[in-house]
């Protein structure tokens, strides 16, 4: 059980972090110990990156939504080009036939270097993207399938990346997205658990504004500028490292409205029993809440 003194100490620490990271530029700011914040963030990122990809290595494409993705690709095409955006260490290439040319892109040098060492097949290739890029280095209408699995929530410019994925996808090609869904405005992601109560309250207010704007076809694509992992270098709970607060409705309707995509398959709240399920089911009846209660898992055709 935490002592009162320890609790006060932790609150003081996080308050100091809030102040530091509220500045527009961190390249010239130092903390109380004289450490450059940009340098500290870089150190945190390297530690987190090593941990993240070691942890992610166990996520095989042999069960759950990942298996559904692979089975769908195999059923719809015997040959062609597949791009995975946010490929990590490239495990997908192990389960695709060699008649399909697989390309993986990621902003992590560690992930891409690992992928190249582990997967040297001639039908696969991996490309490192600059961390600050907002575009994909491919010509229009290049790929038959574009996949992004638990990567969308890490994009700092999600709208731009979705537009890029639409651009490089061939006509009648498939876009497959899998990500956490934080549709409900009062849902607070773990990514901001280090922030003050005032920050959290303002964040919820902004999310309600985002929700009402969605009703009129305006999509905010709300992002967290400094998530828990950015600040502490730790990944302790799901979505500590989340950047984009994903809304399934926002993503799906943005692609439908601006790029003419059609839904082939979409995940919704499953059938269960109990009070919690009943409440969730009632929430799905609200405007722009039809996908609440499920992860974002959608297959769309261009």
C-alpha positions in Angstrom: 0.0 0.0 0.0 1.4 3.4 -1.0 2.2 5.9 1.7 0.8 9.4 1.5 4.2 10.8 1.0 4.9 8.5 -1.9 1.6 9.3 -3.6 2.3 13.0 -3.3 5.8 12.4 -4.8 4.4 10.5 -7.8 1.8 13.3 -8.4 4.5 15.9 -8.3 6.6 13.9 -10.7 3.8 13.6 -13.3 2.9 17.2 -12.9 6.4 18.2 -13.7 6.3 15.9 -16.8 3.1 17.6 -17.9 4.7 21.0 -17.7 7.8 19.8 -19.6 5.9 18.2 -22.5 3.4 21.0 -22.9 6.1 23.1 -24.6 5.9 23.4 -28.4 9.5 22.4 -28.9 11.5 20.1 -26.7 14.8 20.4 -28.6 16.0 23.3 -26.4 14.3 22.3 -23.1 16.0 20.7 -20.2 14.5 19.1 -17.1 15.5 19.8 -13.5 18.5 17.5 -13.8 19.8 19.3 -16.9 19.0 16.4 -19.2 17.9 17.4 -22.7 14.3 16.1 -23.1 14.8 15.1 -26.7 17.8 12.9 -25.6 15.8 11.4 -22.8 12.9 10.6 -25.2 15.3 9.0 -27.6 16.7 6.8 -24.8 13.2 5.9 -23.8 12.2 5.0 -27.4 15.2 2.6 -27.9 14.4 0.8 -24.7 10.7 0.5 -25.5 11.4 -0.5 -29.1 13.5 -3.5 -28.1 10.9 -4.6 -25.6 8.0 -4.0 -28.0 9.3 -6.1 -30.9 10.4 -8.9 -28.6 6.8 -9.0 -27.2 5.2 -8.7 -30.7 7.3 -11.7 -32.0 4.8 -14.0 -30.3 1.8 -12.7 -32.3 1.6 -15.4 -34.9 -0.8 -15.4 -37.9 -2.2 -18.8 -36.9 -5.2 -17.7 -34.9 -7.7 -14.8 -34.3 -8.0 -11.8 -36.6 -4.5 -12.3 -38.0 -5.4 -15.7 -39.3 -8.6 -14.3 -40.9 -6.5 -11.7 -42.7 -4.1 -14.3 -44.1 -6.9 -16.7 -45.0 -8.7 -13.9 -46.8 -5.6 -12.9 -48.8 -5.1 -16.6 -49.8 -8.7 -17.0 -50.9 -8.8 -13.9 -53.0 -5.5 -14.0 -54.8 -3.0 -16.7 -55.9 -0.5 -14.1 -57.0 0.0 -10.3 -56.8 1.5 -7.6 -54.6 0.8 -7.2 -50.9 2.0 -4.3 -48.7 2.0 -4.4 -45.0 2.2 -0.9 -43.4 3.8 -1.2 -40.0 5.2 -4.6 -40.7 7.3 -4.9 -37.6 9.6 -7.9 -38.0 7.6 -9.2 -41.0 6.0 -12.4 -39.6 3.3 -12.3 -42.2 5.7 -13.3 -44.9 6.0 -16.7 -43.3 2.4 -17.6 -44.0 1.9 -16.2 -47.4 2.6 -18.4 -50.6 5.7 -17.5 -52.5 3.6 -16.6 -55.5 2.6 -13.4 -53.7 5.2 -10.6 -53.6 5.1 -9.2 -50.0 6.5 -5.8 -49.2 6.8 -4.5 -45.6 7.4 -1.0 -44.4 8.1 0.4 -41.0 9.7 3.4 -39.3 11.6 1.2 -36.9 15.2 0.5 -38.1 15.4 -2.3 -35.5 12.3 -4.0 -36.9 13.4 -3.7 -40.5 16.9 -4.9 -39.8 15.5 -7.9 -37.9 13.0 -8.6 -40.7 15.7 -8.6 -43.3 17.8 -11.1 -41.3 14.9 -13.4 -40.5 13.2 -13.4 -43.9 15.5 -13.5 -46.9 13.1 -15.0 -49.4 13.2 -13.6 -52.9 9.4 -12.9 -52.8 9.6 -10.5 -49.9 11.3 -7.1 -49.3 11.4 -4.6 -46.4 11.8 -0.9 -46.5 12.6 1.6 -43.7 10.5 4.7 -43.7 11.8 8.0 -42.3 10.1 8.6 -38.9 8.8 12.0 -40.0 7.4 10.9 -43.3 3.8 11.4 -44.3 3.9 9.5 -47.5 4.5 5.9 -48.8 7.3 5.6 -51.4 5.2 3.8 -54.1 3.4 4.9 -57.2 -0.3 5.0 -57.6 -2.2 1.7 -58.0 0.7 -0.5 -57.1 -0.8 -3.1 -54.7 -3.6 -5.6 -54.8 -3.8 -5.7 -51.0 -2.7 -3.2 -48.4 -2.7 -4.4 -44.7 -2.1 -2.6 -41.5 -2.3 -4.7 -38.3 -2.2 -2.8 -35.0 -0.2 0.0 -36.5 -2.8 2.6 -37.3 -3.0 3.6 -33.6 0.7 4.6 -33.7 0.4 7.0 -36.7 0.8 10.6 -35.8 -0.9 11.5 -39.1 -3.5 8.8 -39.5 -5.6 10.6 -42.0 -2.6 11.2 -44.3 -1.5 7.5 -44.1 -5.0 6.3 -44.8 -5.1 8.6 -47.9 -1.7 7.2 -48.9 -2.9 3.6 -48.6 -5.9 4.4 -50.7 -3.6 6.0 -53.3 -1.3 3.1 -53.8 -4.0 0.5 -53.8 -5.2 -0.8 -57.2 -8.8 -0.3 -58.2 -10.8 -3.2 -56.8 -8.0 -3.9 -54.4 -8.5 -4.6 -50.7 -7.5 -2.5 -47.7 -7.4 -4.5 -44.4 -7.2 -2.6 -41.1 -6.9 -4.0 -37.5 -6.6 -1.7 -34.6 -8.1 -1.0 -31.1 -11.4 0.9 -31.2 -11.8 3.7 -28.7 -15.2 4.9 -30.0 -16.8 6.1 -26.8 -15.8 9.7 -25.9 -15.5 9.0 -22.2 -13.0 6.2 -22.9 -9.6 7.3 -21.6 -6.7 5.5 -23.2 -3.9 4.3 -21.1 -1.7 6.5 -23.2 -2.7 9.5 -21.2 -2.7 8.0 -17.7 0.4 9.9 -16.7 -1.4 13.3 -17.2 -3.2 15.5 -14.7 -6.9 15.3 -14.0 -7.5 18.6 -15.7 -5.8 17.3 -18.9 -8.0 14.2 -18.8 -11.1 16.3 -18.3 -10.2 18.5 -21.2 -9.4 15.5 -23.3 -12.8 14.0 -22.7 -14.4 17.4 -23.7 -12.4 17.4 -26.9 -13.5 13.8 -27.7 -17.2 14.8 -27.2 -16.7 17.6 -29.7 -15.0 15.1 -32.1 -18.0 12.8 -31.7 -20.6 15.5 -32.5 -18.5 16.6 -35.5 -18.5 13.0 -36.8 -22.3 13.2 -37.0 -21.8 16.0 -39.6 -19.1 14.2 -41.6 -16.2 16.1 -40.0 -13.4 13.7 -38.9 -10.9 15.0 -36.3 -8.5 12.0 -36.1 -7.6 12.9 -32.5 -4.0 12.2 -31.5 -2.1 12.1 -28.2 1.0 14.2 -28.7 3.0 12.7 -25.8 1.8 9.3 -24.7 2.7 7.4 -21.5 5.5 5.5 -23.3 7.0 8.7 -24.8 7.2 10.3 -21.4 8.3 7.3 -19.2 9.9 4.9 -21.7 7.7 2.2 -20.2 5.0 -0.1 -21.7 3.1 -1.6 -18.8 -0.6 -1.6 -20.0 -2.3 -2.0 -23.3 -2.2 1.1 -25.4 0.4 2.9 -23.2 2.1 3.7 -26.6 -1.1 4.7 -28.4 -0.9 7.9 -30.5 -4.1 8.0 -32.6 -7.3 7.5 -30.5 -9.0 5.3 -33.1 -12.6 5.5 -34.0 -13.9 2.7 -36.2 -16.8 4.9 -37.5 -14.4 7.7 -38.3 -11.9 5.5 -40.2 -14.6 3.6 -42.2 -16.7 6.6 -43.1 -13.6 8.7 -44.1 -12.6 6.0 -46.5 -16.1 5.5 -47.9 -16.8 9.2 -48.3 -13.5 10.4 -49.8 -12.2 7.4 -51.6 -15.2 5.4 -52.5 -14.4 2.2 -50.5 -17.0 -0.4 -49.8 -17.1 -2.7 -46.8 -16.5 -6.4 -47.5 -16.3 -7.4 -43.8 -16.4 -5.5 -40.6 -16.2 -6.5 -36.9 -19.1 -5.6 -34.6 -20.2 -6.3 -31.0 -20.7 -10.1 -30.6 -23.7 -11.7 -29.1 -23.4 -12.2 -25.3 -25.5 -12.0 -22.2 -25.4 -9.9 -19.1 -25.8 -6.3 -18.0 -22.5 -5.1 -19.5 -23.4 -6.5 -22.9 -26.9 -5.0 -22.8 -25.4 -1.5 -22.0 -22.9 -1.9 -24.9 -25.7 -3.0 -27.2 -27.7 0.1 -26.3 -24.7 2.3 -27.0 -24.4 0.8 -30.5 -27.8 2.2 -31.2 -26.6 5.8 -30.8 -25.6 7.8 -33.9 -22.0 7.0 -35.1 -21.6 4.3 -32.5 -22.6 1.2 -34.5 -19.1 -0.3 -34.3 -18.7 0.3 -30.5 -17.7 -2.7 -28.4 -15.4 -4.3 -31.0 -11.9 -3.7 -32.3 -11.5 -2.0 -35.6 -11.3 -4.9 -38.0 -12.5 -4.1 -41.4 -11.8 -5.3 -45.0 -12.7 -2.7 -47.6 -12.7 -2.8 -51.4 -11.6 0.2 -53.4 
